[in-house]
Structure formats: structure tokens, C-alpha cells
Amino acid sequence: MASAGGAGKRWLPLEANPDVMNQFLWGLGLEPGVAECNDVYGLDEELLEMVPKPVLAVLFLYPITPESEQERLKQESIIKQDPCDGVYFMRQTVGNACGTIGLLHAIGNITSEIKLVEDSFLDRFYKSTASMDPMERALYLENDREMEVAHSDAVAAGETEASDNVNDHFICFACVNGKLYELDGRKTAPVSHGPSSPTTVLQDAAKVIKGMIAKNPNSMNFNVIAISKKEA
């Protein structure tokens, strides 16, 4: 869960636990009963069908390995500064903040599908950062004491003892304007993975995730969480 900003402020990592993430998001201002995080138990089609629909965004936790770092650097060298119109993206300057940033990426790109409590943290955060560039958003988060406390409370609610010495990383996948975007605060820009749609975002993200797992054959610590809209 390294950051893009090198040594600096560090938080304890957020657990890959849908219950913890739900309480975290609801406390920050996601309207309860509108959307929730759910485990994705496998990437085969029959297991994907078990995930509550519609899926709005996907979080992926993976281990940082020499193979994944080589792939990241390769990707960085060819990332085109696509205008990415309508994509909410921010960099990561706080160590171990990738879980929270993954959730901020997810919610920030599905605001048309969900409801935020007026004047809640999330409502104020997105309004305040709407016109900022990705690094300005990162620094805004880094200096936001309210979020730091909320993140710490969410960490404490986890089932495992938190440790600063971890080497896993959260990223987010979301469909924006007909494209699947990978949103990773350690990268300089969103990464487009081609056409997608609101009805296929889970399957499209699963294909990309399968490819990432295949490039790290000696690693087992992967976790996929879907954020699904709850039907009325």
C-alpha cells in the first residue's frame, strides 16, 4: 500500500472487509440502503452471477510484487494523457491510504447512481475537490483530519490486527462514459481498459483482474469487492 508521494504521512491499512467498508461509507455520508460492498468469491461466470446486481464499481486488492511493479512501470511509460472526461481521479500521497482512496474513486465515479447525505463528509469532499487536479485532491485528503479519524475508526473495526508493514494495494474499476477505467492512486492517470457498460462492468473488470493475477502466479493474496446498488 505504498503511496505515490514517497515517505511521508502513513495510515494503518483498511481491511478488505465489506462490512467494515459499508459502515465506513455510511458514516461518511453514503445513504444507507442505497449501495453496499459485497465479496466477490471468484471470477468464474457462475460466481460472478452470485454478486448482487447492479454492480456500480469493483475494488481489487493485490500484493505488490516485482512482477506487479514491473507491469506498473511499463504501464506508466505508455499511459496516454487521455482527457478522461468525467472520470474522478486522485493520486495517493498517504501511505496505506489505498483502501480509502479506492472507495473515494468508486463513489466519486458513481454519484449519478447513488445518494449522498447532504452536507455529509462525502458530499462536502466531492464538492470541494471537483475542480482540483489529481495531486491537489491527494493533498486535500492528506490534510483532512476528519477523514484521517474516520479511516482510523474503520481500521479499528476490522477483524484482524492492523499492521503498518503490509505490501498489498487497493485499486478501483469503474465504468465512465462507456469505458472501463482502472483507478490507481500510485499511477499518474486513469488507465482505460476499453469499452464497458453499467451492465457488464463486473465481468469486464474480472477479465482485467484475471490478467493481473496470471502475471503473479506465486501470489495468493487477492481480494475482490463489488459495490452494488440496492434495489428499492
C-alpha positions in Angstrom: 0.0 0.0 0.0 2.8 2.4 -0.9 2.0 5.9 -1.9 2.9 8.0 -5.0 4.5 10.6 -2.7 7.2 8.5 -1.2 8.0 8.7 2.6 5.5 10.9 4.5 2.3 10.5 6.3 1.1 6.9 6.8 -2.1 5.4 8.0 -2.8 1.9 9.1 -4.3 -0.1 6.2 -8.1 -0.6 5.8 -9.2 -4.3 6.0 -10.7 -5.8 2.8 -13.9 -6.5 4.6 -17.3 -5.5 3.1 -18.9 -5.0 6.5 -16.2 -2.6 7.6 -16.3 -0.7 4.4 -20.1 -0.4 4.5 -20.1 1.1 8.0 -17.2 3.4 6.9 -19.1 4.7 3.8 -22.4 5.0 5.6 -20.7 7.0 8.4 -19.1 9.3 5.8 -22.4 10.1 4.1 -23.4 7.3 1.7 -27.2 7.0 2.1 -27.8 3.7 3.9 -29.8 1.3 1.9 -28.7 2.8 -1.4 -25.5 0.8 -2.1 -23.3 -1.7 -0.3 -20.0 -3.6 -0.6 -20.1 -7.3 -1.2 -17.5 -10.0 -1.5 -16.8 -11.5 -4.9 -15.9 -15.1 -4.2 -14.5 -16.0 -7.6 -14.0 -14.7 -11.1 -15.8 -17.6 -13.0 -19.1 -16.6 -14.5 -21.2 -18.7 -12.2 -19.6 -17.0 -9.1 -19.9 -13.5 -10.7 -23.6 -14.2 -11.2 -23.9 -14.6 -7.4 -22.9 -11.0 -6.8 -25.9 -8.6 -6.1 -26.7 -6.5 -9.2 -26.4 -3.9 -10.5 -22.7 -3.6 -9.8 -21.5 0.0 -9.8 -17.8 -0.4 -9.2 -15.2 -3.0 -8.3 -12.3 -2.9 -5.8 -9.3 -5.1 -6.2 -6.7 -5.9 -3.5 -3.5 -7.4 -4.8 0.1 -8.0 -3.5 2.8 -5.6 -4.7 5.4 -7.9 -6.2 8.4 -7.5 -8.5 6.1 -8.7 -11.3 3.3 -6.2 -10.5 5.8 -3.3 -10.1 7.3 -4.2 -13.5 3.9 -4.1 -15.0 3.1 -0.8 -13.3 6.3 0.9 -14.6 5.6 -0.5 -18.1 2.1 0.9 -18.0 3.3 4.3 -16.7 5.6 4.6 -19.7 2.7 4.2 -22.1 -0.1 5.9 -20.3 -1.6 8.5 -22.6 -3.0 11.6 -21.1 -6.4 10.7 -22.2 -8.8 13.6 -21.3 -10.8 11.0 -19.3 -13.7 13.4 -19.3 -16.0 12.8 -16.4 -13.6 10.5 -14.5 -13.0 11.3 -10.9 -9.3 10.5 -10.1 -6.9 11.4 -7.4 -3.3 10.5 -6.6 -2.2 8.8 -3.4 0.3 10.6 -1.1 -0.5 8.9 2.2 1.0 5.5 2.8 -1.6 2.7 3.3 -4.5 5.0 2.3 -5.2 3.0 -0.8 -8.3 1.4 0.6 -9.9 4.7 1.4 -8.8 6.2 -1.9 -10.3 3.1 -3.7 -13.6 3.8 -2.1 -13.3 7.5 -2.9 -12.6 6.6 -6.5 -15.6 4.3 -6.5 -18.1 6.7 -5.0 -16.8 9.7 -6.9 -17.5 7.9 -10.2 -21.0 6.7 -9.4 -22.5 9.8 -7.9 -25.2 9.8 -10.6 -26.4 6.4 -9.4 -26.4 6.9 -5.6 -27.4 9.4 -3.0 -25.1 11.2 -0.6 -26.4 12.7 2.6 -26.5 16.5 2.1 -23.6 18.3 3.8 -22.0 14.9 4.9 -18.3 14.4 4.6 -18.5 12.8 1.2 -20.9 15.5 -0.1 -18.5 18.2 1.0 -15.4 16.3 -0.1 -16.5 15.9 -3.7 -17.9 19.4 -3.9 -14.6 20.9 -2.6 -12.4 18.8 -4.8 -14.5 18.9 -8.0 -12.3 21.4 -9.8 -8.9 20.2 -8.4 -6.4 18.1 -10.3 -5.4 14.6 -9.1 -2.5 15.8 -6.9 -4.4 18.7 -5.4 -7.1 16.2 -4.4 -4.4 13.9 -2.8 -3.0 16.8 -0.8 -6.5 17.9 0.3 -7.1 14.3 1.6 -3.7 14.2 3.3 -4.6 17.3 5.3 -8.1 16.3 6.1 -8.2 15.4 9.8 -11.9 14.3 9.7 -11.1 11.6 7.1 -8.0 10.5 8.9 -10.0 9.9 12.1 -12.8 8.2 10.2 -10.2 5.9 8.5 -8.6 5.1 11.8 -12.0 4.2 13.3 -12.7 1.9 10.3 -9.3 0.2 10.7 -10.1 -0.4 14.4 -13.4 -2.0 13.4 -11.6 -4.7 11.4 -11.4 -8.3 12.4 -7.6 -8.6 12.1 -4.9 -6.7 13.9 -3.7 -3.8 11.7 -0.1 -3.6 10.8 1.8 -0.8 9.1 4.1 -3.4 7.5 1.9 -4.5 4.6 2.6 -4.8 0.9 -0.9 -5.1 -0.6 -2.6 -2.4 -2.7 -6.3 -1.5 -3.5 -7.4 -0.2 -6.9 -10.8 0.5 -8.3 -12.5 -0.2 -11.6 -15.5 1.8 -12.7 -17.4 2.4 -16.0 -17.4 6.0 -17.0 -18.8 7.2 -20.4 -18.8 3.7 -21.9 -15.2 2.8 -20.9 -13.8 0.7 -18.1 -11.2 2.7 -16.1 -8.6 1.4 -13.7 -8.2 4.0 -10.9 -4.9 3.6 -9.0 -3.5 6.5 -7.0 0.0 5.2 -7.5 -0.3 5.9 -11.2 -0.3 9.3 -12.8 -3.7 8.9 -14.6 -6.6 6.6 -15.0 -6.0 3.6 -17.3 -8.6 2.8 -19.9 -9.3 -0.9 -20.5 -11.6 -0.4 -23.4 -15.4 -0.4 -23.8 -17.7 -1.3 -21.0 -21.2 -0.7 -19.8 -23.1 -0.4 -16.5 -24.4 -3.9 -17.1 -21.0 -5.5 -17.8 -18.7 -3.6 -15.5 -18.2 -6.6 -13.2 -17.4 -9.0 -16.0 -15.2 -6.5 -17.7 -13.2 -5.8 -14.5 -13.0 -9.5 -13.8 -11.2 -10.0 -17.2 -8.6 -7.4 -16.3 -8.2 -8.8 -12.8 -7.7 -12.3 -14.1 -4.9 -11.0 -16.3 -3.2 -9.3 -13.3 -3.5 -12.5 -11.2 -2.0 -14.5 -14.0 1.1 -12.3 -14.1 1.7 -13.0 -10.4 1.5 -16.8 -10.3 3.4 -17.1 -7.0 1.0 -14.9 -5.0 -2.3 -15.8 -3.4 -3.3 -12.7 -1.5 -6.0 -11.3 -3.8 -9.4 -9.9 -2.9 -12.3 -8.6 -5.0 -15.2 -6.5 -3.6 -18.1 -5.2 -5.6 -20.1 -2.1 -4.8 -23.7 -2.9 -5.7 -26.7 -0.7 -5.9 -29.6 -1.9 -3.7 -32.8 -2.2 -5.5 -35.8 -0.4 -3.8 
